[in-house]
Amino acid sequence: MGRLTGGDPSLLRRINSAVVLHALRGGEARTLTDLTRLTGLSRPTVDEVTEGLIGAGLVVEVAPEEGEVRRQGRPARRFRFRAEAGHLLGIEIGPHRVAALLSGLDGRIIGAGTRAVAETASADERLERMRAAVADVLRRTGVARGSLRAVGVGTPGIVEADGTVRLGTALPGWTGLALGDRLRRSFRCPVLVENDANAAAVAEHWKGAATDSDDIVFVLAGLSPGAGALIGGRLHRGFGGAAGEIGALHLLGRGDTPEALLSTTDEPLHPLDEQAVAEVFARARRGDERAAAAVERFTQRLVHDVAALALALDPELVVVGGWAAGLDGILPPLREELARYCLRPPRVELSLLGEAAVATGALRLALDHVEEQLFAVEGTVTARR
């Protein structure tokens, strides 16, 4: 079922089908009487639409319970949405790991897997690790690759609408990579590629720390931090997809790069060396003065970067994720700095999804795509204008 259009000769039937699917999608079995009441459609129309959805494999009749048969004779027919009629994948492709989440058409996760990957791995090697992680999840869950209806992918870099990575300095061989096209050949279903911080922002809005907010900034903190934003409940990518690239603020005269700020020597850290970063923070916690000073410098830079974004967007909520979400004391200085500069300081919270945020947001991308088709939803959170 494609998106509804005014010239579609079966427009009314498809609208009615979408309305009935909306009523069934929560998972609870419904009778024809229930569906008539919930949809406002006539009983004959609901009956006809339901039979059509059964034929399409999207709805199934539920057998009555034995006690119900004994009490009532012939019970009312009951129906449910077949979330198992298709499956969705959410994939994270990162510097040190790839991860995959698998769900049914209702977005409920039924399988997950990760694979480590070297920071120096080529694009081909990284994609092969991703394929291996996906194959393992499908094998363990018994899901056929042909049942995949859509795949969402979150990755570092500035991503164009067709899934091409226009600029991706965090991963070797990533700039200019036609990632969307490469993956569509692997999956043979719609593949939607998004910047990792944007995907994480969507995830927190879906089932994390921002479920009750429509104007949020998610900060994916690291040596090259990024941010994703939802404005009025919609993902804000900017004109060229580069909104939220706060890791580039040092180019505007801010001085040292984040990897230099966090170094305890005269040599900056490697931008992807997470072990070196973890060691600096561990030494700071043990009382090492040089490490503590480095952490303080980095924290202040992160605070200022987030404050600049908050001043521009005036969000209700700032969510901090990435490995900085695990830093001791990161929230107080961030709240204090925002209070200094913002007329109405936003709330500041840590991510509730942790390292699963990017893959979870990628899964939401895939779910949005399916909902646009099955449920005739226009203007979803992640839809591109």
DRENDO-1510 file (C-alpha; in Angstrom, 1 decimal, always signed):
<recs>
REC; n; res; u; v; w
REC; 1; MET; +0.0; +0.0; +0.0 .
REC; 2; GLY; +1.5; +3.3; -1.1 .
REC; 3; ARG; +1.0; +6.8; +0.2 .
REC; 4; LEU; -2.5; +8.2; -0.3 .
REC; 5; THR; -2.9; +10.6; -3.2 .
REC; 6; GLY; -5.9; +12.4; -4.5 .
REC; 7; GLY; -5.7; +10.7; -7.9 .
REC; 8; ASP; -5.8; +7.2; -6.6 .
REC; 9; PRO; -9.0; +5.5; -7.8 .
REC; 10; SER; -9.1; +3.3; -4.7 .
REC; 11; LEU; -8.6; +6.3; -2.3 .
REC; 12; LEU; -11.7; +5.7; -0.2 .
REC; 13; ARG; -11.0; +2.0; +0.2 .
REC; 14; ARG; -7.4; +2.7; +1.2 .
REC; 15; ILE; -8.4; +5.3; +3.7 .
REC; 16; ASN; -10.9; +2.9; +5.3 .
REC; 17; SER; -8.2; +0.2; +5.4 .
REC; 18; ALA; -5.8; +2.6; +7.1 .
REC; 19; VAL; -8.4; +3.6; +9.6 .
REC; 20; VAL; -9.1; +0.0; +10.5 .
REC; 21; LEU; -5.4; -0.8; +10.8 .
REC; 22; HIS; -5.0; +2.2; +13.1 .
REC; 23; ALA; -7.7; +0.7; +15.4 .
REC; 24; LEU; -6.0; -2.7; +15.4 .
REC; 25; ARG; -2.3; -1.7; +15.6 .
REC; 26; GLY; -2.2; -1.6; +19.4 .
REC; 27; GLY; -2.1; -5.4; +19.6 .
REC; 28; GLU; -5.5; -5.9; +21.3 .
REC; 29; ALA; -7.9; -8.1; +19.4 .
REC; 30; ARG; -11.1; -6.3; +18.4 .
REC; 31; THR; -14.6; -7.4; +17.3 .
REC; 32; LEU; -16.4; -6.0; +14.4 .
REC; 33; THR; -18.6; -4.0; +16.9 .
REC; 34; ASP; -15.4; -2.6; +18.5 .
REC; 35; LEU; -14.0; -1.6; +15.1 .
REC; 36; THR; -17.3; +0.0; +14.1 .
REC; 37; ARG; -17.3; +2.1; +17.2 .
REC; 38; LEU; -13.6; +3.0; +17.1 .
REC; 39; THR; -13.5; +3.9; +13.4 .
REC; 40; GLY; -17.0; +5.5; +12.9 .
REC; 41; LEU; -17.4; +3.4; +9.8 .
REC; 42; SER; -20.5; +1.3; +9.0 .
REC; 43; ARG; -20.5; -2.3; +10.0 .
REC; 44; PRO; -20.7; -3.6; +6.4 .
REC; 45; THR; -17.7; -1.3; +5.5 .
REC; 46; VAL; -15.7; -2.6; +8.4 .
REC; 47; ASP; -16.5; -6.2; +7.5 .
REC; 48; GLU; -15.5; -5.7; +3.9 .
REC; 49; VAL; -12.2; -3.9; +4.8 .
REC; 50; THR; -11.3; -6.5; +7.4 .
REC; 51; GLU; -11.7; -9.3; +4.9 .
REC; 52; GLY; -9.5; -7.4; +2.5 .
REC; 53; LEU; -6.8; -6.9; +5.2 .
REC; 54; ILE; -7.0; -10.6; +6.0 .
REC; 55; GLY; -6.4; -11.4; +2.3 .
REC; 56; ALA; -3.4; -9.0; +2.3 .
REC; 57; GLY; -1.9; -10.9; +5.3 .
REC; 58; LEU; -2.1; -7.8; +7.6 .
REC; 59; VAL; -4.9; -9.0; +9.8 .
REC; 60; VAL; -5.8; -12.4; +11.2 .
REC; 61; GLU; -8.9; -13.7; +12.9 .
REC; 62; VAL; -8.3; -14.7; +16.5 .
REC; 63; ALA; -9.7; -18.0; +17.8 .
REC; 64; PRO; -12.2; -17.6; +20.7 .
REC; 65; GLU; -11.2; -18.9; +24.1 .
REC; 66; GLU; -12.8; -22.2; +25.1 .
REC; 67; GLY; -14.7; -20.7; +28.0 .
REC; 68; GLU; -16.1; -18.0; +25.8 .
REC; 69; VAL; -17.6; -20.6; +23.4 .
REC; 70; ARG; -19.3; -22.5; +26.3 .
REC; 71; ARG; -20.8; -19.3; +27.8 .
REC; 72; GLN; -22.0; -17.6; +24.6 .
REC; 73; GLY; -22.5; -20.2; +22.0 .
REC; 74; ARG; -21.2; -18.7; +18.8 .
REC; 75; PRO; -18.9; -15.8; +20.0 .
REC; 76; ALA; -18.3; -12.6; +18.0 .
REC; 77; ARG; -15.4; -12.8; +15.6 .
REC; 78; ARG; -12.3; -11.0; +16.8 .
REC; 79; PHE; -9.3; -9.7; +14.8 .
REC; 80; ARG; -5.8; -8.5; +15.4 .
REC; 81; PHE; -3.0; -6.8; +13.5 .
REC; 82; ARG; -0.4; -9.2; +12.3 .
REC; 83; ALA; +2.8; -7.5; +13.4 .
REC; 84; GLU; +4.6; -10.6; +12.2 .
REC; 85; ALA; +3.5; -10.0; +8.6 .
REC; 86; GLY; +6.8; -8.1; +8.0 .
REC; 87; HIS; +9.9; -7.0; +9.9 .
REC; 88; LEU; +12.0; -3.9; +10.3 .
REC; 89; LEU; +15.7; -3.4; +11.0 .
REC; 90; GLY; +17.5; -0.6; +12.8 .
REC; 91; ILE; +21.2; -0.5; +12.2 .
REC; 92; GLU; +24.0; +1.5; +13.8 .
REC; 93; ILE; +27.3; +1.7; +11.8 .
REC; 94; GLY; +29.9; +3.3; +14.1 .
REC; 95; PRO; +33.6; +3.7; +14.6 .
REC; 96; HIS; +34.0; +0.7; +16.9 .
REC; 97; ARG; +30.9; -1.4; +16.5 .
REC; 98; VAL; +28.0; -2.2; +14.3 .
REC; 99; ALA; +24.6; -3.0; +15.9 .
REC; 100; ALA; +21.3; -4.2; +14.6 .
REC; 101; LEU; +17.8; -4.3; +16.1 .
REC; 102; LEU; +15.0; -6.3; +14.6 .
REC; 103; SER; +11.2; -5.7; +15.1 .
REC; 104; GLY; +7.9; -6.6; +13.8 .
REC; 105; LEU; +5.6; -4.1; +12.1 .
REC; 106; ASP; +4.6; -2.8; +15.5 .
REC; 107; GLY; +8.2; -1.7; +16.4 .
REC; 108; ARG; +8.5; -4.1; +19.2 .
REC; 109; ILE; +12.1; -5.4; +19.3 .
REC; 110; ILE; +12.4; -9.2; +18.9 .
REC; 111; GLY; +16.1; -9.5; +18.2 .
REC; 112; ALA; +19.4; -7.6; +18.6 .
REC; 113; GLY; +23.1; -8.2; +17.9 .
REC; 114; THR; +26.4; -6.3; +17.8 .
REC; 115; ARG; +29.8; -6.8; +16.2 .
REC; 116; ALA; +33.0; -5.1; +17.1 .
REC; 117; VAL; +34.9; -3.4; +14.2 .
REC; 118; ALA; +38.3; -1.7; +14.1 .
REC; 119; GLU; +38.4; +2.1; +13.9 .
REC; 120; THR; +40.8; +1.7; +10.9 .
REC; 121; ALA; +38.5; -0.7; +9.0 .
REC; 122; SER; +37.8; +0.2; +5.4 .
REC; 123; ALA; +34.3; +0.9; +4.2 .
REC; 124; ASP; +34.0; -2.6; +2.7 .
REC; 125; GLU; +35.2; -4.2; +5.9 .
REC; 126; ARG; +32.8; -2.2; +8.0 .
REC; 127; LEU; +29.8; -3.1; +5.8 .
REC; 128; GLU; +30.8; -6.7; +5.9 .
REC; 129; ARG; +30.7; -6.7; +9.7 .
REC; 130; MET; +27.3; -5.0; +9.5 .
REC; 131; ARG; +26.0; -7.7; +7.2 .
REC; 132; ALA; +27.4; -10.4; +9.5 .
REC; 133; ALA; +25.6; -8.9; +12.5 .
REC; 134; VAL; +22.3; -8.7; +10.6 .
REC; 135; ALA; +22.6; -12.3; +9.3 .
REC; 136; ASP; +23.2; -13.5; +12.9 .
REC; 137; VAL; +20.1; -11.6; +14.2 .
REC; 138; LEU; +17.9; -13.0; +11.4 .
REC; 139; ARG; +19.2; -16.5; +12.0 .
REC; 140; ARG; +18.7; -16.5; +15.7 .
REC; 141; THR; +15.1; -15.1; +15.4 .
REC; 142; GLY; +14.2; -17.3; +12.5 .
REC; 143; VAL; +13.2; -14.3; +10.4 .
REC; 144; ALA; +13.6; -14.6; +6.6 .
REC; 145; ARG; +15.4; -11.7; +4.9 .
REC; 146; GLY; +12.6; -11.5; +2.4 .
REC; 147; SER; +10.2; -10.4; +5.2 .
REC; 148; LEU; +12.1; -7.1; +5.8 .
REC; 149; ARG; +9.8; -4.2; +4.8 .
REC; 150; ALA; +12.3; -1.4; +5.6 .
REC; 151; VAL; +15.8; -0.8; +7.1 .
REC; 152; GLY; +16.9; +2.3; +9.0 .
REC; 153; VAL; +20.6; +3.1; +9.4 .
REC; 154; GLY; +22.3; +5.6; +11.7 .
REC; 155; THR; +25.9; +6.6; +10.9 .
REC; 156; PRO; +28.3; +9.5; +11.6 .
REC; 157; GLY; +28.5; +12.1; +8.9 .
REC; 158; ILE; +26.4; +14.5; +6.9 .
REC; 159; VAL; +23.9; +12.3; +5.0 .
REC; 160; GLU; +22.0; +13.3; +1.9 .
REC; 161; ALA; +18.4; +12.3; +1.3 .
REC; 162; ASP; +19.4; +9.4; -0.9 .
REC; 163; GLY; +21.7; +8.0; +1.7 .
REC; 164; THR; +25.0; +9.3; +0.3 .
REC; 165; VAL; +27.5; +10.4; +3.0 .
REC; 166; ARG; +28.5; +13.8; +1.8 .
REC; 167; LEU; +31.1; +14.2; +4.6 .
REC; 168; GLY; +32.1; +11.6; +7.1 .
REC; 169; THR; +35.4; +12.2; +8.7 .
REC; 170; ALA; +34.9; +9.7; +11.6 .
REC; 171; LEU; +35.1; +6.6; +9.5 .
REC; 172; PRO; +37.7; +5.7; +6.9 .
REC; 173; GLY; +36.5; +5.9; +3.3 .
REC; 174; TRP; +33.1; +7.2; +4.4 .
REC; 175; THR; +33.1; +10.6; +2.6 .
REC; 176; GLY; +31.3; +10.3; -0.7 .
REC; 177; LEU; +30.1; +6.8; +0.0 .
REC; 178; ALA; +26.8; +5.9; -1.6 .
REC; 179; LEU; +25.8; +4.0; +1.5 .
REC; 180; GLY; +22.1; +4.0; +0.7 .
REC; 181; ASP; +22.6; +2.4; -2.7 .
REC; 182; ARG; +25.1; -0.1; -1.3 .
REC; 183; LEU; +22.7; -1.3; +1.3 .
REC; 184; ARG; +19.7; -1.4; -1.0 .
REC; 185; ARG; +21.5; -4.0; -3.0 .
REC; 186; SER; +22.0; -6.0; +0.1 .
REC; 187; PHE; +18.4; -5.8; +1.5 .
REC; 188; ARG; +16.2; -5.3; -1.6 .
REC; 189; CYS; +13.8; -3.2; +0.4 .
REC; 190; PRO; +13.7; +0.6; +1.3 .
REC; 191; VAL; +16.8; +1.7; +3.2 .
REC; 192; LEU; +16.8; +5.0; +5.0 .
REC; 193; VAL; +20.1; +6.4; +6.1 .
REC; 194; GLU; +20.4; +9.1; +8.8 .
REC; 195; ASN; +23.1; +10.9; +10.8 .
REC; 196; ASP; +23.7; +9.1; +14.1 .
REC; 197; ALA; +22.9; +12.0; +16.3 .
REC; 198; ASN; +19.7; +12.7; +14.5 .
REC; 199; ALA; +18.8; +9.0; +14.8 .
REC; 200; ALA; +19.5; +9.1; +18.6 .
REC; 201; ALA; +17.3; +12.2; +19.0 .
REC; 202; VAL; +14.4; +10.4; +17.3 .
REC; 203; ALA; +15.0; +7.4; +19.6 .
REC; 204; GLU; +14.9; +9.5; +22.8 .
REC; 205; HIS; +11.7; +11.1; +21.6 .
REC; 206; TRP; +10.2; +7.7; +20.8 .
REC; 207; LYS; +11.1; +5.7; +23.9 .
REC; 208; GLY; +13.8; +7.6; +25.9 .
REC; 209; ALA; +14.2; +10.7; +28.0 .
REC; 210; ALA; +12.2; +13.0; +25.6 .
REC; 211; THR; +8.9; +11.1; +25.2 .
REC; 212; ASP; +7.0; +14.1; +26.6 .
REC; 213; SER; +8.8; +16.8; +24.7 .
REC; 214; ASP; +8.6; +18.0; +21.0 .
REC; 215; ASP; +11.4; +20.6; +21.1 .
REC; 216; ILE; +14.6; +18.8; +22.0 .
REC; 217; VAL; +18.3; +18.7; +21.4 .
REC; 218; PHE; +20.2; +15.5; +21.7 .
REC; 219; VAL; +23.9; +15.8; +22.2 .
REC; 220; LEU; +26.0; +12.8; +21.1 .
REC; 221; ALA; +29.1; +13.6; +23.0 .
REC; 222; GLY; +32.5; +12.5; +22.0 .
REC; 223; LEU; +35.8; +13.9; +20.8 .
REC; 224; SER; +33.9; +14.9; +17.7 .
REC; 225; PRO; +30.5; +15.7; +19.2 .
REC; 226; GLY; +27.3; +16.0; +17.2 .
REC; 227; ALA; +23.7; +16.9; +18.0 .
REC; 228; GLY; +20.3; +16.2; +16.6 .
REC; 229; ALA; +17.2; +18.3; +17.1 .
REC; 230; LEU; +13.5; +17.9; +16.9 .
REC; 231; ILE; +11.5; +21.2; +16.4 .
REC; 232; GLY; +7.8; +21.0; +16.9 .
REC; 233; GLY; +8.1; +17.2; +16.9 .
REC; 234; ARG; +9.9; +16.9; +13.6 .
REC; 235; LEU; +13.5; +16.1; +13.0 .
REC; 236; HIS; +15.4; +19.2; +11.9 .
REC; 237; ARG; +18.2; +18.3; +9.5 .
REC; 238; GLY; +18.9; +21.8; +8.1 .
REC; 239; PHE; +19.0; +22.7; +4.4 .
REC; 240; GLY; +22.0; +20.5; +3.6 .
REC; 241; GLY; +21.7; +18.0; +6.4 .
REC; 242; ALA; +24.4; +19.5; +8.5 .
REC; 243; ALA; +22.4; +20.9; +11.4 .
REC; 244; GLY; +23.9; +20.1; +14.8 .
REC; 245; GLU; +27.5; +19.7; +13.7 .
REC; 246; ILE; +28.8; +21.3; +16.9 .
REC; 247; GLY; +32.0; +19.4; +16.6 .
REC; 248; ALA; +33.1; +22.0; +14.0 .
REC; 249; LEU; +32.6; +25.0; +16.3 .
REC; 250; HIS; +36.4; +25.1; +17.1 .
REC; 251; LEU; +36.8; +26.2; +13.4 .
REC; 252; LEU; +35.1; +29.5; +14.3 .
REC; 253; GLY; +38.0; +30.7; +16.4 .
REC; 254; ARG; +37.3; +28.5; +19.5 .
REC; 255; GLY; +40.9; +27.5; +19.7 .
REC; 256; ASP; +42.0; +23.9; +20.4 .
REC; 257; THR; +40.1; +20.9; +19.1 .
REC; 258; PRO; +38.3; +18.6; +21.6 .
REC; 259; GLU; +41.0; +15.9; +21.2 .
REC; 260; ALA; +43.7; +18.5; +22.1 .
REC; 261; LEU; +41.7; +19.7; +25.1 .
REC; 262; LEU; +41.4; +16.2; +26.5 .
REC; 263; SER; +45.0; +15.3; +26.1 .
REC; 264; THR; +47.3; +15.2; +29.1 .
REC; 265; THR; +50.4; +15.5; +26.9 .
REC; 266; ASP; +51.6; +17.8; +24.1 .
REC; 267; GLU; +50.0; +15.4; +21.5 .
REC; 268; PRO; +46.2; +15.4; +20.9 .
REC; 269; LEU; +44.3; +12.2; +21.3 .
REC; 270; HIS; +43.2; +10.4; +18.2 .
REC; 271; PRO; +39.6; +11.4; +17.4 .
REC; 272; LEU; +38.4; +7.7; +17.5 .
REC; 273; ASP; +40.6; +6.4; +20.4 .
REC; 274; GLU; +37.9; +5.7; +22.9 .
REC; 275; GLN; +40.2; +3.7; +25.1 .
REC; 276; ALA; +42.5; +6.7; +25.5 .
REC; 277; VAL; +39.5; +8.9; +26.4 .
REC; 278; ALA; +38.3; +6.4; +29.0 .
REC; 279; GLU; +41.8; +6.3; +30.5 .
REC; 280; VAL; +41.9; +10.1; +30.9 .
REC; 281; PHE; +38.6; +10.1; +32.7 .
REC; 282; ALA; +39.6; +7.1; +34.9 .
REC; 283; ARG; +42.8; +8.9; +35.9 .
REC; 284; ALA; +40.9; +12.0; +36.7 .
REC; 285; ARG; +38.6; +10.0; +39.0 .
REC; 286; ARG; +41.7; +8.6; +40.7 .
REC; 287; GLY; +42.9; +12.1; +41.5 .
REC; 288; ASP; +45.4; +12.7; +38.6 .
REC; 289; GLU; +45.7; +16.5; +38.4 .
REC; 290; ARG; +46.6; +16.7; +34.7 .
REC; 291; ALA; +43.8; +14.3; +33.8 .
REC; 292; ALA; +41.4; +16.3; +35.9 .
REC; 293; ALA; +42.4; +19.5; +34.2 .
REC; 294; ALA; +41.9; +17.9; +30.8 .
REC; 295; VAL; +38.4; +16.7; +31.8 .
REC; 296; GLU; +37.5; +20.1; +33.0 .
REC; 297; ARG; +38.7; +21.7; +29.7 .
REC; 298; PHE; +36.7; +19.2; +27.7 .
REC; 299; THR; +33.6; +19.6; +29.8 .
REC; 300; GLN; +33.6; +23.4; +29.5 .
REC; 301; ARG; +34.0; +23.1; +25.7 .
REC; 302; LEU; +31.0; +20.7; +25.6 .
REC; 303; VAL; +29.0; +22.9; +27.8 .
REC; 304; HIS; +29.7; +26.0; +25.6 .
REC; 305; ASP; +28.9; +24.0; +22.4 .
REC; 306; VAL; +25.5; +22.9; +23.8 .
REC; 307; ALA; +24.8; +26.4; +25.0 .
REC; 308; ALA; +25.3; +27.8; +21.5 .
REC; 309; LEU; +22.8; +25.3; +20.1 .
REC; 310; ALA; +20.3; +25.9; +22.9 .
REC; 311; LEU; +20.5; +29.7; +22.3 .
REC; 312; ALA; +19.8; +29.1; +18.6 .
REC; 313; LEU; +16.9; +26.6; +18.9 .
REC; 314; ASP; +15.4; +27.3; +22.4 .
REC; 315; PRO; +14.6; +23.7; +23.1 .
REC; 316; GLU; +12.4; +22.5; +26.0 .
REC; 317; LEU; +14.9; +19.7; +26.7 .
REC; 318; VAL; +18.5; +18.8; +26.2 .
REC; 319; VAL; +19.4; +15.1; +26.3 .
REC; 320; VAL; +23.1; +14.2; +26.7 .
REC; 321; GLY; +24.2; +10.8; +25.3 .
REC; 322; GLY; +27.3; +9.2; +23.9 .
REC; 323; TRP; +30.0; +8.3; +26.4 .
REC; 324; ALA; +29.7; +11.7; +28.1 .
REC; 325; ALA; +26.4; +10.5; +29.5 .
REC; 326; GLY; +28.4; +8.4; +31.9 .
REC; 327; LEU; +30.6; +11.2; +33.1 .
REC; 328; ASP; +30.4; +12.2; +36.7 .
REC; 329; GLY; +29.1; +15.7; +37.2 .
REC; 330; ILE; +28.4; +16.5; +33.6 .
REC; 331; LEU; +24.9; +17.8; +34.2 .
REC; 332; PRO; +25.5; +20.5; +36.9 .
REC; 333; PRO; +27.9; +22.7; +34.8 .
REC; 334; LEU; +25.7; +22.3; +31.8 .
REC; 335; ARG; +22.6; +23.4; +33.7 .
REC; 336; GLU; +24.5; +26.3; +35.2 .
REC; 337; GLU; +25.9; +27.5; +31.8 .
REC; 338; LEU; +22.5; +27.3; +30.2 .
REC; 339; ALA; +21.0; +29.2; +33.0 .
REC; 340; ARG; +23.5; +32.0; +32.5 .
REC; 341; TYR; +22.7; +32.5; +28.8 .
REC; 342; CYS; +19.2; +31.3; +28.2 .
REC; 343; LEU; +16.1; +33.4; +28.9 .
REC; 344; ARG; +14.3; +30.2; +29.8 .
REC; 345; PRO; +16.9; +27.4; +30.4 .
REC; 346; PRO; +15.9; +24.0; +29.0 .
REC; 347; ARG; +15.7; +20.9; +31.1 .
REC; 348; VAL; +18.8; +18.8; +30.9 .
REC; 349; GLU; +18.7; +15.0; +31.2 .
REC; 350; LEU; +20.9; +12.0; +30.5 .
REC; 351; SER; +20.0; +9.6; +27.8 .
REC; 352; LEU; +17.9; +6.7; +28.9 .
REC; 353; LEU; +18.8; +4.5; +25.9 .
REC; 354; GLY; +22.6; +4.6; +26.3 .
REC; 355; GLU; +24.5; +2.9; +23.5 .
REC; 356; ALA; +21.3; +1.6; +22.0 .
REC; 357; ALA; +20.1; +5.1; +21.0 .
REC; 358; VAL; +21.4; +5.2; +17.5 .
REC; 359; ALA; +20.1; +1.8; +16.4 .
REC; 360; THR; +16.8; +2.5; +18.1 .
REC; 361; GLY; +16.4; +5.7; +16.2 .
REC; 362; ALA; +17.3; +3.9; +13.0 .
REC; 363; LEU; +14.5; +1.4; +13.7 .
REC; 364; ARG; +12.1; +4.3; +14.2 .
REC; 365; LEU; +13.1; +5.5; +10.7 .
REC; 366; ALA; +12.1; +2.1; +9.2 .
REC; 367; LEU; +8.9; +2.1; +11.2 .
REC; 368; ASP; +8.0; +5.6; +10.0 .
REC; 369; HIS; +8.4; +4.5; +6.5 .
REC; 370; VAL; +6.1; +1.5; +6.9 .
REC; 371; GLU; +3.5; +3.6; +8.8 .
REC; 372; GLU; +3.4; +6.1; +5.9 .
REC; 373; GLN; +2.3; +3.2; +3.7 .
REC; 374; LEU; +0.2; +1.0; +5.9 .
REC; 375; PHE; -1.4; +3.6; +8.0 .
REC; 376; ALA; -1.5; +6.5; +5.6 .
REC; 377; VAL; +0.4; +8.7; +8.0 .
REC; 378; GLU; +1.6; +12.0; +6.6 .
REC; 379; GLY; +4.3; +14.1; +8.2 .
REC; 380; THR; +6.0; +11.6; +10.5 .
REC; 381; VAL; +8.8; +12.7; +12.8 .
REC; 382; THR; +11.5; +11.5; +10.4 .
REC; 383; ALA; +9.9; +12.3; +7.0 .
REC; 384; ARG; +12.1; +14.3; +4.7 .
REC; 385; ARG; +10.5; +17.4; +3.2 .
</recs>
